[in-house]
Structure formats: C-alpha cells, structure tokens
Amino acid sequence: MQAILANVIAVVIIVCIVGAALYYIYKEKKKGTRCIGCPMAGNCSKAMAHKKDSSTKNG
C-alpha cells in the first residue's frame, strides 16, 4: 500500500513540474519572447536579425 502511495505522489510531483514548465513556455510565447531561456537574453545574432527585419518592415 505504501509503494502505491509513493508512486502516486511521485507522479503528481512530476505532472506539476511538467505543467509549470509548459505554462511558463506558454506565457513567454504569448509575450512574444523568441528565445525562451536563452542565456544571451536575446542578444544573439538570430535575435538581432529578427529585430532588424521587424524594424524595417514597420517603419
């Protein structure tokens, strides 16, 4: 009985962690973040090229 309870608790914890990660990704994508969790904080060449392209299209 204790093994089943331990398995249920472990599954609940894993589901909570995965759910929180998915919610974080969803929230960041909704804000428009392109590189979620990027250590360069959007200052890489890929992000700079996107910023340059969007600024020429808008103005």
PyMOL CGO cylinders between C-alpha atoms (Angstrom):
from pymol import cmd
from pymol.cgo import CYLINDER

trace = [
    CYLINDER, 0.00, 0.00, 0.00, 2.85, 2.40, 0.80, 0.3, 1, 1, 1, 1, 1, 1,
    CYLINDER, 2.85, 2.40, 0.80, 4.51, 1.69, -2.56, 0.3, 1, 1, 1, 1, 1, 1,
    CYLINDER, 4.51, 1.69, -2.56, 1.35, 2.67, -4.41, 0.3, 1, 1, 1, 1, 1, 1,
    CYLINDER, 1.35, 2.67, -4.41, 1.04, 5.87, -2.41, 0.3, 1, 1, 1, 1, 1, 1,
    CYLINDER, 1.04, 5.87, -2.41, 4.68, 6.71, -3.06, 0.3, 1, 1, 1, 1, 1, 1,
    CYLINDER, 4.68, 6.71, -3.06, 4.18, 6.15, -6.81, 0.3, 1, 1, 1, 1, 1, 1,
    CYLINDER, 4.18, 6.15, -6.81, 1.08, 8.35, -6.85, 0.3, 1, 1, 1, 1, 1, 1,
    CYLINDER, 1.08, 8.35, -6.85, 2.92, 11.14, -5.04, 0.3, 1, 1, 1, 1, 1, 1,
    CYLINDER, 2.92, 11.14, -5.04, 5.86, 10.87, -7.45, 0.3, 1, 1, 1, 1, 1, 1,
    CYLINDER, 5.86, 10.87, -7.45, 3.56, 11.04, -10.47, 0.3, 1, 1, 1, 1, 1, 1,
    CYLINDER, 3.56, 11.04, -10.47, 1.73, 14.07, -9.06, 0.3, 1, 1, 1, 1, 1, 1,
    CYLINDER, 1.73, 14.07, -9.06, 5.02, 15.89, -8.46, 0.3, 1, 1, 1, 1, 1, 1,
    CYLINDER, 5.02, 15.89, -8.46, 6.25, 15.13, -11.99, 0.3, 1, 1, 1, 1, 1, 1,
    CYLINDER, 6.25, 15.13, -11.99, 2.94, 16.26, -13.52, 0.3, 1, 1, 1, 1, 1, 1,
    CYLINDER, 2.94, 16.26, -13.52, 3.15, 19.51, -11.53, 0.3, 1, 1, 1, 1, 1, 1,
    CYLINDER, 3.15, 19.51, -11.53, 6.71, 20.19, -12.69, 0.3, 1, 1, 1, 1, 1, 1,
    CYLINDER, 6.71, 20.19, -12.69, 5.89, 19.48, -16.34, 0.3, 1, 1, 1, 1, 1, 1,
    CYLINDER, 5.89, 19.48, -16.34, 2.71, 21.57, -16.09, 0.3, 1, 1, 1, 1, 1, 1,
    CYLINDER, 2.71, 21.57, -16.09, 4.60, 24.51, -14.62, 0.3, 1, 1, 1, 1, 1, 1,
    CYLINDER, 4.60, 24.51, -14.62, 7.21, 24.30, -17.39, 0.3, 1, 1, 1, 1, 1, 1,
    CYLINDER, 7.21, 24.30, -17.39, 4.53, 24.21, -20.09, 0.3, 1, 1, 1, 1, 1, 1,
    CYLINDER, 4.53, 24.21, -20.09, 2.72, 27.14, -18.51, 0.3, 1, 1, 1, 1, 1, 1,
    CYLINDER, 2.72, 27.14, -18.51, 5.96, 29.15, -18.41, 0.3, 1, 1, 1, 1, 1, 1,
    CYLINDER, 5.96, 29.15, -18.41, 6.61, 28.44, -22.10, 0.3, 1, 1, 1, 1, 1, 1,
    CYLINDER, 6.61, 28.44, -22.10, 3.03, 29.38, -22.99, 0.3, 1, 1, 1, 1, 1, 1,
    CYLINDER, 3.03, 29.38, -22.99, 3.25, 32.63, -21.00, 0.3, 1, 1, 1, 1, 1, 1,
    CYLINDER, 3.25, 32.63, -21.00, 6.57, 33.64, -22.57, 0.3, 1, 1, 1, 1, 1, 1,
    CYLINDER, 6.57, 33.64, -22.57, 5.40, 32.85, -26.12, 0.3, 1, 1, 1, 1, 1, 1,
    CYLINDER, 5.40, 32.85, -26.12, 2.27, 34.92, -25.51, 0.3, 1, 1, 1, 1, 1, 1,
    CYLINDER, 2.27, 34.92, -25.51, 4.52, 37.87, -24.52, 0.3, 1, 1, 1, 1, 1, 1,
    CYLINDER, 4.52, 37.87, -24.52, 6.39, 37.43, -27.81, 0.3, 1, 1, 1, 1, 1, 1,
    CYLINDER, 6.39, 37.43, -27.81, 9.66, 36.05, -26.48, 0.3, 1, 1, 1, 1, 1, 1,
    CYLINDER, 9.66, 36.05, -26.48, 11.51, 34.29, -29.29, 0.3, 1, 1, 1, 1, 1, 1,
    CYLINDER, 11.51, 34.29, -29.29, 14.30, 32.52, -27.41, 0.3, 1, 1, 1, 1, 1, 1,
    CYLINDER, 14.30, 32.52, -27.41, 12.84, 31.27, -24.12, 0.3, 1, 1, 1, 1, 1, 1,
    CYLINDER, 12.84, 31.27, -24.12, 15.56, 30.63, -21.57, 0.3, 1, 1, 1, 1, 1, 1,
    CYLINDER, 15.56, 30.63, -21.57, 18.32, 31.94, -23.84, 0.3, 1, 1, 1, 1, 1, 1,
    CYLINDER, 18.32, 31.94, -23.84, 21.46, 32.63, -21.80, 0.3, 1, 1, 1, 1, 1, 1,
    CYLINDER, 21.46, 32.63, -21.80, 22.29, 35.58, -24.09, 0.3, 1, 1, 1, 1, 1, 1,
    CYLINDER, 22.29, 35.58, -24.09, 18.94, 37.23, -23.24, 0.3, 1, 1, 1, 1, 1, 1,
    CYLINDER, 18.94, 37.23, -23.24, 18.04, 37.84, -26.88, 0.3, 1, 1, 1, 1, 1, 1,
    CYLINDER, 18.04, 37.84, -26.88, 21.35, 39.48, -27.80, 0.3, 1, 1, 1, 1, 1, 1,
    CYLINDER, 21.35, 39.48, -27.80, 22.46, 36.73, -30.21, 0.3, 1, 1, 1, 1, 1, 1,
    CYLINDER, 22.46, 36.73, -30.21, 22.75, 37.22, -33.96, 0.3, 1, 1, 1, 1, 1, 1,
    CYLINDER, 22.75, 37.22, -33.96, 19.47, 35.38, -34.59, 0.3, 1, 1, 1, 1, 1, 1,
    CYLINDER, 19.47, 35.38, -34.59, 17.51, 37.72, -32.32, 0.3, 1, 1, 1, 1, 1, 1,
    CYLINDER, 17.51, 37.72, -32.32, 19.28, 40.81, -33.65, 0.3, 1, 1, 1, 1, 1, 1,
    CYLINDER, 19.28, 40.81, -33.65, 18.46, 39.82, -37.23, 0.3, 1, 1, 1, 1, 1, 1,
    CYLINDER, 18.46, 39.82, -37.23, 14.81, 39.43, -36.29, 0.3, 1, 1, 1, 1, 1, 1,
    CYLINDER, 14.81, 39.43, -36.29, 14.76, 42.84, -34.58, 0.3, 1, 1, 1, 1, 1, 1,
    CYLINDER, 14.76, 42.84, -34.58, 16.39, 44.42, -37.63, 0.3, 1, 1, 1, 1, 1, 1,
    CYLINDER, 16.39, 44.42, -37.63, 13.88, 42.78, -40.01, 0.3, 1, 1, 1, 1, 1, 1,
    CYLINDER, 13.88, 42.78, -40.01, 10.86, 43.82, -37.97, 0.3, 1, 1, 1, 1, 1, 1,
    CYLINDER, 10.86, 43.82, -37.97, 12.05, 47.42, -37.66, 0.3, 1, 1, 1, 1, 1, 1,
    CYLINDER, 12.05, 47.42, -37.66, 12.46, 47.77, -41.45, 0.3, 1, 1, 1, 1, 1, 1,
    CYLINDER, 12.46, 47.77, -41.45, 9.00, 46.28, -42.10, 0.3, 1, 1, 1, 1, 1, 1,
    CYLINDER, 9.00, 46.28, -42.10, 7.25, 48.57, -39.63, 0.3, 1, 1, 1, 1, 1, 1,
    CYLINDER, 7.25, 48.57, -39.63, 8.84, 51.83, -40.45, 0.3, 1, 1, 1, 1, 1, 1,
]
cmd.load_cgo(trace, "trace")
